[in-house]
Amino acid sequence: MPNKHETKPLILIIEDDDTIASLERDFLEIAGFETVRESDGVKGMERAITGGFDLILLDLMLPGIDGYAICRAVRDKTTVPILMVTARGAEIDIVRGLGLGADDYITKPFTPAELVARIKSHIARFKRLTQAVSTNGLSEGSIIARDLIINSTTREVFVCGEAIELTNKEYELLLFLASNPKIVFDKEKLYDKIWGEDMYGDLNTVKEHINRLRKKIEKDPSNPAYIQTLWGAGYRFMG
């Protein structure tokens, strides 16, 4: 099991192409990182879920187990940043990878400066989130989903370490969805749960609250990463 170096961030490279892996390793080590490389999907997943890494640089097409399965397994165990490496123009790969919990992607071919900048940015953001968790004393039942923190004790919500002001109903709606990740709820169920079965009102209230939540917590509200719409079915939270 790897241990974090006292000063240098440790990056796990999961890549089966020797040429690409060597370039990534050289770029990162020149920039002051330490690296560990796995070329097989199964071994890469086993190494990734042991923890101890500051970031995982993950190729999607791997022997044994693909990058999607690795991403899913890692997200079940840890919130460590995952940077996917994808082929140029592979939009469906990007959408699927982000939906499984990857933090970002970089397309081949990439420059050393771009790779290093992306990794530094994600490690710095993860440290801010970790500090926010420590500073705000999260309870056991609190929820952390990528850049989003829901403190169930204080009813506070943070995005990228910044406090977000929510109304009571916005908070209750977000907490309910986040407490039931990947489960699809229609408007009727959400209205009954948050506003009460005996309340009389317009179901569009749910849509309006979802839209307001997205404006407050999503990086791109028009392409939400957390609260997704399944047309004709309802809404679900993706952590």
Secondary structure as a PSIPRED ss2 file (coil, helix, strand):
# PSIPRED VFORMAT (PSIPRED V4.0)

   1 M C   1.000  0.000  0.000
   2 P C   1.000  0.000  0.000
   3 N C   1.000  0.000  0.000
   4 K C   1.000  0.000  0.000
   5 H C   1.000  0.000  0.000
   6 E C   1.000  0.000  0.000
   7 T C   1.000  0.000  0.000
   8 K C   1.000  0.000  0.000
   9 P C   1.000  0.000  0.000
  10 L E   0.000  0.000  1.000
  11 I E   0.000  0.000  1.000
  12 L E   0.000  0.000  1.000
  13 I E   0.000  0.000  1.000
  14 I E   0.000  0.000  1.000
  15 E C   1.000  0.000  0.000
  16 D C   1.000  0.000  0.000
  17 D C   1.000  0.000  0.000
  18 D H   0.000  1.000  0.000
  19 T H   0.000  1.000  0.000
  20 I H   0.000  1.000  0.000
  21 A H   0.000  1.000  0.000
  22 S H   0.000  1.000  0.000
  23 L H   0.000  1.000  0.000
  24 E H   0.000  1.000  0.000
  25 R H   0.000  1.000  0.000
  26 D H   0.000  1.000  0.000
  27 F H   0.000  1.000  0.000
  28 L H   0.000  1.000  0.000
  29 E H   0.000  1.000  0.000
  30 I H   0.000  1.000  0.000
  31 A C   1.000  0.000  0.000
  32 G C   1.000  0.000  0.000
  33 F C   1.000  0.000  0.000
  34 E E   0.000  0.000  1.000
  35 T E   0.000  0.000  1.000
  36 V E   0.000  0.000  1.000
  37 R E   0.000  0.000  1.000
  38 E E   0.000  0.000  1.000
  39 S C   1.000  0.000  0.000
  40 D C   1.000  0.000  0.000
  41 G H   0.000  1.000  0.000
  42 V H   0.000  1.000  0.000
  43 K H   0.000  1.000  0.000
  44 G H   0.000  1.000  0.000
  45 M H   0.000  1.000  0.000
  46 E H   0.000  1.000  0.000
  47 R H   0.000  1.000  0.000
  48 A H   0.000  1.000  0.000
  49 I H   0.000  1.000  0.000
  50 T C   1.000  0.000  0.000
  51 G C   1.000  0.000  0.000
  52 G C   1.000  0.000  0.000
  53 F C   1.000  0.000  0.000
  54 D C   1.000  0.000  0.000
  55 L E   0.000  0.000  1.000
  56 I E   0.000  0.000  1.000
  57 L E   0.000  0.000  1.000
  58 L E   0.000  0.000  1.000
  59 D E   0.000  0.000  1.000
  60 L C   1.000  0.000  0.000
  61 M C   1.000  0.000  0.000
  62 L C   1.000  0.000  0.000
  63 P C   1.000  0.000  0.000
  64 G C   1.000  0.000  0.000
  65 I C   1.000  0.000  0.000
  66 D C   1.000  0.000  0.000
  67 G H   0.000  1.000  0.000
  68 Y H   0.000  1.000  0.000
  69 A H   0.000  1.000  0.000
  70 I H   0.000  1.000  0.000
  71 C H   0.000  1.000  0.000
  72 R H   0.000  1.000  0.000
  73 A H   0.000  1.000  0.000
  74 V H   0.000  1.000  0.000
  75 R H   0.000  1.000  0.000
  76 D H   0.000  1.000  0.000
  77 K H   0.000  1.000  0.000
  78 T C   1.000  0.000  0.000
  79 T C   1.000  0.000  0.000
  80 V C   1.000  0.000  0.000
  81 P C   1.000  0.000  0.000
  82 I E   0.000  0.000  1.000
  83 L E   0.000  0.000  1.000
  84 M E   0.000  0.000  1.000
  85 V E   0.000  0.000  1.000
  86 T E   0.000  0.000  1.000
  87 A E   0.000  0.000  1.000
  88 R C   1.000  0.000  0.000
  89 G C   1.000  0.000  0.000
  90 A C   1.000  0.000  0.000
  91 E H   0.000  1.000  0.000
  92 I H   0.000  1.000  0.000
  93 D H   0.000  1.000  0.000
  94 I H   0.000  1.000  0.000
  95 V H   0.000  1.000  0.000
  96 R H   0.000  1.000  0.000
  97 G H   0.000  1.000  0.000
  98 L H   0.000  1.000  0.000
  99 G H   0.000  1.000  0.000
 100 L C   1.000  0.000  0.000
 101 G C   1.000  0.000  0.000
 102 A C   1.000  0.000  0.000
 103 D C   1.000  0.000  0.000
 104 D E   0.000  0.000  1.000
 105 Y E   0.000  0.000  1.000
 106 I E   0.000  0.000  1.000
 107 T E   0.000  0.000  1.000
 108 K E   0.000  0.000  1.000
 109 P C   1.000  0.000  0.000
 110 F C   1.000  0.000  0.000
 111 T C   1.000  0.000  0.000
 112 P H   0.000  1.000  0.000
 113 A H   0.000  1.000  0.000
 114 E H   0.000  1.000  0.000
 115 L H   0.000  1.000  0.000
 116 V H   0.000  1.000  0.000
 117 A H   0.000  1.000  0.000
 118 R H   0.000  1.000  0.000
 119 I H   0.000  1.000  0.000
 120 K H   0.000  1.000  0.000
 121 S H   0.000  1.000  0.000
 122 H H   0.000  1.000  0.000
 123 I H   0.000  1.000  0.000
 124 A H   0.000  1.000  0.000
 125 R H   0.000  1.000  0.000
 126 F H   0.000  1.000  0.000
 127 K H   0.000  1.000  0.000
 128 R H   0.000  1.000  0.000
 129 L H   0.000  1.000  0.000
 130 T H   0.000  1.000  0.000
 131 Q H   0.000  1.000  0.000
 132 A H   0.000  1.000  0.000
 133 V H   0.000  1.000  0.000
 134 S H   0.000  1.000  0.000
 135 T H   0.000  1.000  0.000
 136 N C   1.000  0.000  0.000
 137 G C   1.000  0.000  0.000
 138 L C   1.000  0.000  0.000
 139 S C   1.000  0.000  0.000
 140 E C   1.000  0.000  0.000
 141 G C   1.000  0.000  0.000
 142 S C   1.000  0.000  0.000
 143 I E   0.000  0.000  1.000
 144 I E   0.000  0.000  1.000
 145 A E   0.000  0.000  1.000
 146 R C   1.000  0.000  0.000
 147 D C   1.000  0.000  0.000
 148 L E   0.000  0.000  1.000
 149 I E   0.000  0.000  1.000
 150 I E   0.000  0.000  1.000
 151 N E   0.000  0.000  1.000
 152 S C   1.000  0.000  0.000
 153 T C   1.000  0.000  0.000
 154 T C   1.000  0.000  0.000
 155 R C   1.000  0.000  0.000
 156 E E   0.000  0.000  1.000
 157 V E   0.000  0.000  1.000
 158 F E   0.000  0.000  1.000
 159 V E   0.000  0.000  1.000
 160 C C   1.000  0.000  0.000
 161 G C   1.000  0.000  0.000
 162 E E   0.000  0.000  1.000
 163 A E   0.000  0.000  1.000
 164 I E   0.000  0.000  1.000
 165 E C   1.000  0.000  0.000
 166 L C   1.000  0.000  0.000
 167 T C   1.000  0.000  0.000
 168 N H   0.000  1.000  0.000
 169 K H   0.000  1.000  0.000
 170 E H   0.000  1.000  0.000
 171 Y H   0.000  1.000  0.000
 172 E H   0.000  1.000  0.000
 173 L H   0.000  1.000  0.000
 174 L H   0.000  1.000  0.000
 175 L H   0.000  1.000  0.000
 176 F H   0.000  1.000  0.000
 177 L H   0.000  1.000  0.000
 178 A H   0.000  1.000  0.000
 179 S H   0.000  1.000  0.000
 180 N C   1.000  0.000  0.000
 181 P C   1.000  0.000  0.000
 182 K C   1.000  0.000  0.000
 183 I C   1.000  0.000  0.000
 184 V C   1.000  0.000  0.000
 185 F E   0.000  0.000  1.000
 186 D C   1.000  0.000  0.000
 187 K H   0.000  1.000  0.000
 188 E H   0.000  1.000  0.000
 189 K H   0.000  1.000  0.000
 190 L H   0.000  1.000  0.000
 191 Y H   0.000  1.000  0.000
 192 D H   0.000  1.000  0.000
 193 K H   0.000  1.000  0.000
 194 I H   0.000  1.000  0.000
 195 W H   0.000  1.000  0.000
 196 G C   1.000  0.000  0.000
 197 E C   1.000  0.000  0.000
 198 D C   1.000  0.000  0.000
 199 M C   1.000  0.000  0.000
 200 Y C   1.000  0.000  0.000
 201 G C   1.000  0.000  0.000
 202 D C   1.000  0.000  0.000
 203 L C   1.000  0.000  0.000
 204 N H   0.000  1.000  0.000
 205 T H   0.000  1.000  0.000
 206 V H   0.000  1.000  0.000
 207 K H   0.000  1.000  0.000
 208 E H   0.000  1.000  0.000
 209 H H   0.000  1.000  0.000
 210 I H   0.000  1.000  0.000
 211 N H   0.000  1.000  0.000
 212 R H   0.000  1.000  0.000
 213 L H   0.000  1.000  0.000
 214 R H   0.000  1.000  0.000
 215 K H   0.000  1.000  0.000
 216 K H   0.000  1.000  0.000
 217 I H   0.000  1.000  0.000
 218 E C   1.000  0.000  0.000
 219 K C   1.000  0.000  0.000
 220 D C   1.000  0.000  0.000
 221 P C   1.000  0.000  0.000
 222 S C   1.000  0.000  0.000
 223 N C   1.000  0.000  0.000
 224 P C   1.000  0.000  0.000
 225 A C   1.000  0.000  0.000
 226 Y C   1.000  0.000  0.000
 227 I E   0.000  0.000  1.000
 228 Q E   0.000  0.000  1.000
 229 T E   0.000  0.000  1.000
 230 L E   0.000  0.000  1.000
 231 W C   1.000  0.000  0.000
 232 G C   1.000  0.000  0.000
 233 A C   1.000  0.000  0.000
 234 G E   0.000  0.000  1.000
 235 Y E   0.000  0.000  1.000
 236 R E   0.000  0.000  1.000
 237 F E   0.000  0.000  1.000
 238 M C   1.000  0.000  0.000
 239 G C   1.000  0.000  0.000
